Amino acid sequence: MSESTPTVKKRHQVVVIGSGFGGLTAAQKLKHADVDVTLISRTTTHLFQPLLYQVATGILSEGEIAPTTRLILRKHENVKVLLGDVEAIDLAAGTVTSKLMTMETVIPFDSLIVAAGAQQSYFGNDHFATFAPGMKTIDDALELRGRILGAFEAAEVTTDPAERDRRLTFVVIGAGPTGVELAGQIAELANLTLAGAFRTIKPSDCRVILMDAAPAVLPPMGAKLGTKAQQRLESMGVEVQLNAMVTNVDYQGISIKEKDGTERRIECACKVWSAGVQASPLGKLIAEQTDGTVTDRAGRVVVEPDLTVKGYPYVFVVGDLMAVPGVPGMAQGAIQGAKYATTAIKRSLSGQDDPATRTPFKYFDKGSMATVSRFDAVAKVGKIEMAGFLAWLAWLFLHLVYLVGYKNRFSTVITWVFTFTSSSRGQMAITSQMIYARLAMERLQTAQREALAANEAAARQKQPDSA
Ligand SMILES: Cc1cc2nc3c(=O)[nH]c(=O)nc-3n(C[C@H](O)[C@H](O)[C@H](O)COP(=O)(O)OP(=O)(O)OC[C@H]3O[C@@H](n4cnc5c(N)ncnc54)[C@H](O)[C@@H]3O)c2cc1C
């Protein structure tokens, strides 16, 4: 190379896994940094999970809570968005491998931010998922909408009274914020929106049951707010069953074991699981490559005080995938974690970052809230506890602030005004695909896997003996 040949400086490569609260914030915060960012996600959208229950119960459309990541980041010229499922991360080589259909992409990184979140956990009973979907994705919410509204339709058609009762029994398992919000919305749907729309059944005759193995509703929000939420739900006709452990879920209904050991059954067509979470398997994949970083029982990575893993000061794990004492699995944990990681990366570019002396990540608790019904919510911000209309206004305001995109905010406000001032809901369409597609795809994938295994076995048999 001649002395005058200019050397091209390779830009610092940042790979971000996930397009949820953590991943999107990370990509946005690196907008003006001298880096190339590749954001890989298995979904094309940034999903606002806190409003999934409104998609499931016909209030909002999926587009309103899940704008396209690529379009949000259109003006972030240093960010490339890739659709793909991350299947491998090689910390020593500094590469991430993702797959889209049969196409494999290997992306090198100097810094890595892993924000792959968590999935529903059935505590080792994964077969429950067939009959009791969780609520983590748009697919889940649309499937639930199909199941909830489909149950009323089937109840109208059947002539068997026992089957009608079964169709009109809805059980939500897990009395955390998601369970409370969903149970409240199913009751409101039955009592208000569907009133007078059927000829054989009276939708308000349905049973909505909110069930939990724990002794309280909304345990993290404290006894006072939990009791308030429970009383409000009961006034809407929701049956709250606590200390009740679900031992089996099948097509016909669920089996329950009480605290005193007695067992009972509830025959119910529509079951929803909102009882637990399990971190993305990518957490374990990363921890296994380090000298001492471990995962906790929920699969979350027990990160260092600077959200990195041992021996890799530029591999950050943020959001629901990180285990940091005192940081709940909430949007703020992911947003603040992503901001912390990107600040460290940006400081490193100007030589100001020394991993050994980084100030540890500090979480600022902005509170938590849950809506119980229209105009009614519970909220906890520090020591302040609120319930009722004021808490609902706070919920309304905060959700609008954190929804991404002006157009989405605008259309959501219009939809909410329409929904909250009338008994109508604008997203009541259901299709067969919503209800049956997941199971059909599972069957297809199983058949494909079996065919592939059979082909491989046949090929092995044909190979001449090399011995
Ligand atoms: C129903 C529901 C209601 C909630 N309500 C609230 C609330 O009211 N307030 C609150 O603060 N929090 C709430 N939360 C929690 C909040 O949504 C999460 O804490 C937050 O989304 C975590 O952000 P994250 O970026 O870590 O993960 P997520 O937002 O879950 O994003 C994970 C991303 O990783 C991608 N991904 C996962 N695995 C892979 C892979 N192998 N390859 C490629 N991409 C992958 C996913 O597609 C997704 O884009 C709620 C959650 C749910 C499910």
The ligand as a MOL file (V3000), in Angstrom:
LIG
                    3D

  0  0  0     0  0            999 V3000
M  V30 BEGIN CTAB
M  V30 COUNTS 53 58 0 0 0
M  V30 BEGIN ATOM
M  V30 1 C -50.1120 -8.3810 28.0100 0
M  V30 2 C -49.0110 -7.5410 28.5980 0
M  V30 3 C -49.3200 -6.3640 29.2780 0
M  V30 4 C -48.3090 -5.5770 29.8130 0
M  V30 5 N -48.6400 -4.4050 30.4580 0
M  V30 6 C -47.6510 -3.5890 30.8870 0
M  V30 7 C -47.9620 -2.3250 31.4650 0
M  V30 8 O -49.1290 -1.9550 31.6160 0
M  V30 9 N -46.9290 -1.5180 31.8290 0
M  V30 10 C -45.6150 -1.8890 31.6730 0
M  V30 11 O -44.7150 -1.1120 31.9740 0
M  V30 12 N -45.3050 -3.0870 31.1470 0
M  V30 13 C -46.2780 -3.9460 30.7500 0
M  V30 14 N -45.9560 -5.1590 30.2060 0
M  V30 15 C -44.5430 -5.5770 30.1720 0
M  V30 16 C -43.7910 -4.9170 29.0400 0
M  V30 17 O -44.5030 -5.0160 27.8470 0
M  V30 18 C -42.4230 -5.5860 28.9350 0
M  V30 19 O -41.7600 -5.4200 30.1600 0
M  V30 20 C -41.6040 -4.9950 27.8180 0
M  V30 21 O -42.2260 -5.2160 26.5790 0
M  V30 22 C -40.2060 -5.5830 27.8050 0
M  V30 23 O -39.4880 -5.0570 26.7280 0
M  V30 24 P -38.3320 -5.8900 26.0090 0
M  V30 25 O -37.7660 -4.9930 24.9650 0
M  V30 26 O -37.4390 -6.4620 27.0160 0
M  V30 27 O -39.0900 -7.1330 25.3620 0
M  V30 28 P -40.2760 -7.1810 24.3260 0
M  V30 29 O -41.0190 -5.9050 24.2840 0
M  V30 30 O -41.0230 -8.4140 24.6590 0
M  V30 31 O -39.5560 -7.3680 22.9280 0
M  V30 32 C -38.8330 -8.5270 22.6090 0
M  V30 33 C -38.4510 -8.4500 21.1590 0
M  V30 34 O -37.5220 -9.4630 20.8580 0
M  V30 35 C -37.8890 -10.1330 19.6680 0
M  V30 36 N -37.3260 -11.4870 19.7470 0
M  V30 37 C -37.4950 -12.4050 20.7130 0
M  V30 38 N -36.7710 -13.5020 20.4620 0
M  V30 39 C -36.1250 -13.2760 19.3130 0
M  V30 40 C -35.2180 -14.0500 18.5110 0
M  V30 41 N -34.8110 -15.2630 18.8580 0
M  V30 42 N -34.7790 -13.4970 17.3630 0
M  V30 43 C -35.1710 -12.2740 16.9740 0
M  V30 44 N -36.0010 -11.5090 17.7010 0
M  V30 45 C -36.4670 -11.9990 18.8510 0
M  V30 46 C -39.4000 -10.0620 19.6650 0
M  V30 47 O -39.9310 -10.2430 18.3760 0
M  V30 48 C -39.6100 -8.6540 20.2020 0
M  V30 49 O -39.5200 -7.7250 19.1640 0
M  V30 50 C -46.9570 -5.9750 29.6720 0
M  V30 51 C -46.6450 -7.1600 29.0010 0
M  V30 52 C -47.6610 -7.9420 28.4670 0
M  V30 53 C -47.3300 -9.2130 27.7370 0
M  V30 END ATOM
M  V30 BEGIN BOND
M  V30 1 1 1 2
M  V30 2 1 2 3
M  V30 3 2 2 52
M  V30 4 2 3 4
M  V30 5 1 4 5
M  V30 6 1 4 50
M  V30 7 2 5 6
M  V30 8 1 6 7
M  V30 9 1 6 13
M  V30 10 2 7 8
M  V30 11 1 7 9
M  V30 12 1 9 10
M  V30 13 2 10 11
M  V30 14 1 10 12
M  V30 15 2 12 13
M  V30 16 1 13 14
M  V30 17 1 14 15
M  V30 18 1 14 50
M  V30 19 1 15 16
M  V30 20 1 16 17
M  V30 21 1 16 18
M  V30 22 1 18 19
M  V30 23 1 18 20
M  V30 24 1 20 21
M  V30 25 1 20 22
M  V30 26 1 22 23
M  V30 27 1 23 24
M  V30 28 2 24 25
M  V30 29 1 24 26
M  V30 30 1 24 27
M  V30 31 1 27 28
M  V30 32 2 28 29
M  V30 33 1 28 30
M  V30 34 1 28 31
M  V30 35 1 31 32
M  V30 36 1 32 33
M  V30 37 1 33 34
M  V30 38 1 33 48
M  V30 39 1 34 35
M  V30 40 1 35 36
M  V30 41 1 35 46
M  V30 42 1 36 37
M  V30 43 1 36 45
M  V30 44 2 37 38
M  V30 45 1 38 39
M  V30 46 1 39 40
M  V30 47 2 39 45
M  V30 48 1 40 41
M  V30 49 2 40 42
M  V30 50 1 42 43
M  V30 51 2 43 44
M  V30 52 1 44 45
M  V30 53 1 46 47
M  V30 54 1 46 48
M  V30 55 1 48 49
M  V30 56 2 50 51
M  V30 57 1 51 52
M  V30 58 1 52 53
M  V30 END BOND
M  V30 END CTAB
M  END
